[in-house]
Amino acid sequence: MTRFDAADPADRRKLFVDAITAHRKRASPFLTIEVDETGLEDDDAPDPDLGVPWVQFADGIVNLDCTDEELEALKALLSEFPAFKIDDITRPEDADGVNVRVSAKADPNRIAQFLDATFREVYGLPEAFRAWVVAV
C-alpha cells in the first residue's frame, strides 16, 4: 500500500480494497479504518463521548461500535447487502452503545462498498468524509 487516506467516495472504496488486499497478503491480525474528524463540519462531528467512528476487518468479520440508533441504521443497511449478517452484538456494562460483529463473506470490492456505506449511512457522515487506514 502506498496511500493511507482518501476523501472521494470512489477513492475511499479503492483505498479500502487495497487495504483489505494488503491485510490478507500480510496475514495481519486485523485492518482498522478511522474517520478524520478534522475535516468534518460541526454538525457532522462525532459525539465526544463516543469518539471517532472506526471499523475493523479480520477473517471475514467487520467489527464496529455503535449506538442503539446506529445499530438500527446498520440493520437497515444490511438489507442492501444480503451476504452480510450480524454474528454477534455485545453490550458492555461500562460503555454507551454496542459492539457489533458482522460476517462479510464477500470479495474485497463488495466489502469496501459495505464499509463506505457503513460510514455514510450508519454514522451519518457526509459524502466527502476522509478515511484513514490506521492499521493493516
C-alpha positions, 0 to 999 in steps of 0.5 A, a space after each residue: 500500500 502506498 496511500 493511507 487516506 482518501 476523501 472521494 467516495 470512489 477513492 475511499 472504496 479503492 483505498 479500502 480494497 487495497 487495504 483489505 488486499 494488503 491485510 490478507 497478503 500480510 496475514 495481519 491480525 486485523 485492518 482498522 479504518 478511522 474517520 478524520 474528524 478534522 475535516 468534518 463540519 460541526 454538525 457532522 462531528 462525532 459525539 465526544 463521548 463516543 469518539 471517532 467512528 472506526 471499523 475493523 476487518 479480520 477473517 471475514 468479520 467487520 467489527 464496529 461500535 455503535 449506538 442503539 440508533 446506529 445499530 438500527 441504521 446498520 440493520 437497515 443497511 444490511 438489507 442492501 447487502 444480503 451476504 452480510 449478517 450480524 454474528 454477534 452484538 455485545 453490550 458492555 456494562 461500562 460503555 454507551 452503545 454496542 459492539 457489533 460483529 458482522 460476517 462479510 463473506 464477500 470479495 474485497 470490492 463488495 466489502 469496501 462498498 459495505 464499509 463506505 456505506 457503513 460510514 455514510 449511512 450508519 454514522 451519518 457522515 457526509 459524502 466527502 468524509 476522509 478515511 484513514 487506514 490506521 492499521 493493516 
